[in-house]
Amino acid sequence: MLGNLLGNYRVVEQLGEGGMGVVYLGHHEALGHRVAVKVLQLELSRHADMVQRFFNEARAATSIRNLGIVQIFDFGTAPDGRAYFVMELLEGQNLAARLKQRRLDYTECCRIGRQVANVMQAAHAAGITHRDLKPDNLFLIPDAEVVGGERVKVLDFGIAKLADEVHTSGMRTRTGLMMGTPQYMSPEQSRGAGVVDSRSDIYSLGCILFEMACGRRPFVEEGVGEILGAHQYLDPPQPRRFAPDIPGELAKLILQMLAKQPESRPQPMAVIGQVLEEILRTLDGPPKRVPTPLPVLQDSAISVISTTLGDSAGMASVGPRTGTRRRRLSFMLGGIVVGVVALAIAVGAYSSRSSGPSAAGAATGVADADTDAGLAERSPSMGPSLTPDAAIDNERAALATSVESRIKSFEAAMQDGNLQRAKTELDAIPLTVSDYGALKQKYDQAEAAAIAEMVQQLKNAARDDCKEYNRIIEQEKSSRPPHVAAEAQRQVRCIAVTKAQPFSPCDPDAFSQIAREQYSAGKLTAAIESYEAAWNCKQDPKYANKAFSVACHIPSVRKAKLFWMRMPPAMRQSELGIMVCVRNGITENMLNAR
């Protein structure tokens, strides 16, 4: 596959390999920008259902307009029959790798979870259920535009279910067919239920949030069957067992997302994103974690401790730490007694306020009829008290006024063509506002037009020295949202090309490096000359082979023949080298002709 041309992209290097296929680094032949090329294994490409599942990822990704979805540029079938698609090249690490390095603080948990929820809300709105959300499929890339400096990209929609397929093509999900990753699979999905919808993704995200916050998955069992059974029948453990200082609202949200019944989970994803946003606001300052993490206890060990706290015989059977456990038990019982006494006092005080003067109040000269009105008289600055319903109504009215003001500011910024201000106002509008979708669509269209305009400017300015190109980039960065310039720069790259000059002493590797830069910039004729300069310094067949390959790309029979004759016979018989030429119309007979 290396050296093959798939559409406009040249496969140049293998990046990784998985169960279904291989991922390669690719270069656009004309523009030179780098991409990732995902190729299905040859034996799997012979099965129509596997090819459909493979292309399903490309179709799903392209139907969702969201920065958190990896971009797909092209897809098709290679000459050898393997299915492939070309996608955005990501530089960073997936969440699984991050979790192996360290335990995340709660701010990171909420930020990552909020981004995933917002991305999946867009997917669900497009009728797509992921069905395989897990840390391996969440990729973290640096992005200065995002709070926290990282953007989450949701990958691998390979087993996603597209709702329109089910309704328009008559397809039915086969009951009993289970696909996904057991450790993050919802109860209904692990049963192979016929109906698996967006609420299954909510459960999977709950498992991921649990793992980020607690340092382990909710269910840790030995076999796949036991894991699936735990998801279906066992209650999830309390997050505070493993993260004692976890914010209460975060722990509550996680447990709600892990509800066995889909209808009991918080939904849609936009609500989860909003709750995580509110939790983030309460996390003021650095994360407060226990300095020395508590040891993670296995479920069996915890159940033994719970049993031994129930009776003295059980404690005696524990062994040499009996005294310590008795002291702990005494401390716990003492705490319980104090709590009961405090509760009794509180109940007594409440009863006395409801029924009449209390002895304590009479002794201290404090009137028991300390009503809200009396409190307001002593503290005029507090103003009149409000009933809970009135306070809620006032808060809703204030929120509605604020949202209305934001929408007006957004519309004004769009009218003025100020995308930067429009983006700021749009980000401040809650996702739950009914008009949000229309506002987002309006902004996306304006941003796409701005990107297209800038792409054309950069194409016209992409010269050998890149001076005008760089000037436009700097100018647009200061006047438009950072994403506009970044996306236009990603689509149109400019590499300052160095003209090959004689080195003293003659340095073939230096000439070869210059040739690679020229090739990446699409300067193929110049690249051949640089490889030839490297050959002239040192008659190494690898330089002739490189020049030969580039000459076939042009294609130039004269240049290709020149370097073909300089290569040893064994290298000429390389299938890769010949195939490059044949695809560009240069046959072996033409190369050998005198």
Helices and strands as residue ranges (DSSP letters): E 5-6, E 9-17, E 21-28, E 34-40, H 42-45, H 48-62, E 72-77, E 83-88, E 93-94, H 95-101, H 106-125, E 128-129, G 135-137, E 138-142, E 150-154, E 161-162, H 163-168, G 182-184, H 187-190, H 198-214, H 224-233, G 239-241, H 248-257, G 262-264, H 269-282, H 299-308, H 312-316, H 322-355, H 359-364, H 372-378, G 380-382, H 388-416, H 419-427, H 436-461, H 467-479, H 482-491, H 508-520, H 524-537, H 541-553, H 557-564, H 569-572, H 575-583, H 588-592
